[in-house]
Amino acid sequence: MEQVTFSVSLACTDNPACIFSGLYMPIEITVKNIQPYPIGFPRDYLQARGPAMTLTDRVTGKQKVLKLGLTDKALMKDLNTLNPGETLTMTTVINETELTTFSARYVDLIAEIGFTAKIRVPDQEETIAAKGSNTLRIIGKDTLERETLNKRDGSGAL
């Protein structure tokens, strides 16, 4: 069973509102050690493999799990030390075909992004399974315009 040892925060790169305009969505993933002791985190392995990502359409509730990349397992042994409160940043991209899986127009998704990793903790000979994830909303430019218009006219209708 995985334990929560690190937190994950997400941000769309150079796009704080996460507005999808038709190409792809670059995302910055910040991992923070939330324990009172140092942990060894397999940054290179996870950056190469990519995070676990699930997209959920906010209108229909349908979900799509995105595939992970194939990675050299030897990278799992190369651990970056994160002291208490320290962070590291990684990047990923969700491409257009994934973002438009449910609808080519009016994209409105919740992206759950995170990692399950084998990390090193003090006083343990073996690495332990740990996890962390978070969500963010990705909205199409057309969806944002429609929501703004609906708020202005007070209808609330989509």
N, C-alpha and C positions, 0 to 999 in steps of 0.2 A: 504494500500500500504506500502511495506517495504521500509525503508530508509537505506542507507549505513552508518553504524555507526562504524563498525569495519572492519579491513582488514584481509585477510587470506593469509598466505604464506604456501607453501607446499614443502616437501622434502622427498624423499625416504630414509628410515632409513638405515644408513650405506651403501648407494648406491647412491652417488650424481648424477650419470648419469641415474638412474632409468632403469637399464638393467634387464629385466625379464629373469631368467635362468630356469624357469620351475616349481617353487613351488608357491609362493605367493609374494605379494609386500606390506611390511609394510610401512606406510606413517605417517610422523609427520605433524601435522597441527598446525600452530602457529596463534593465534588470537591476534590482536593488537587493542587497543582502539585508534581510530584516531580522537576522539572528544576532545575539550578543557575542558571537564568536565568528572567526573567519570561516569561509567556505571555499572549496575548490570548484570552479564552474567551468564546464567544457565549452567555452565560447566559440572556438574555431570549428569544432564539430557541429554545434547548433547553427552557426552562421552558414556553414556549407550545406547542411541538411534543410534548414529553414524551420520556421515554427509550425506548430499544429494550427490550422486555421479552419474555422467553420463559418460559412456565410449563411445568414438567415434572412429571408425576405420578410420585411415587416408587414407587408400586405397579406400575403398568403400563408406565412408561417413555414414555408418550405425551406429545407436546409440542404447545403452542399458542403461536404468535407473536401478540402483541397489536398492534393497529394504532396507528400514530402519528397525531397530529393534523395537520391542515392549518395551515400557519403562513405569515405574511408573510415572504418570503425577504429582504426589506430588513433585517429584524432580525439577519441573519447578520453584517452589517457593524458592528453595535454590540457591541464586544468589551470585556469586563471584564478589567482587568489583574490577574493572579494572580502575585505575587512567589514566589520559591522557598519552599516549605513552607506557603504560604497556602492557605486553603480557602474554599469558598463552599457554601451549602446550598440545595438545591431540594427540591420536594415532588412527589409523584405519588400516585395512588390506583389500586388494583386493585379493581374492583367485584365484587359478589357473583356475578353471572352468569359472570364470568371465573374466579373462584376455584372455582366449582362446576361447571366445564366437564366434568370427568372423573367427578365423583361428588358428589352432593348431601350424602352422609354420609362421614365419615372422610376429610376433606380432608387431604392430605399432599403438599405441593408444594415444589419448588425453583424459586425465581424468579431468573432471571438478568436483571439490570437494568444498563444502561449507556448510553453515548453514543459515537457516532462524530461528530466535529465537525471543522470547518475552524478551526484556531487560528493565531494569529500568533506567530512566534518571532523573536528577534533575527537580524539579518543575512539575512533572507529577504524578498524583495519580495512574494511570493505567500503566501497562507495555506497551511498544510500539513494533511493529513488525519491526525487522531489519534484514539485510542480508549481507552476505559477501561470496565471493567465489574466486577461482583462478583455474588455469589449470596447468598441467604438462604432459610431454610426457613420456610414458612408451614404451620402445622398446625391442624387443626380441634380445637375444644374436646373433641369426642367421641373423636377420635383420641388426644389427650393422655391422656384418662381411661382409654382402653383400654390404652395403653402403660404407664401407671402401675400399673394393675391386673395386667397381665402380669408386670411386674417384681416386684411384691409376691408373686405366687404362684409365681414362678420358672419359669413355663412357657415364656416367650419367644415363645409363639404369638401370631399376629395373628389 
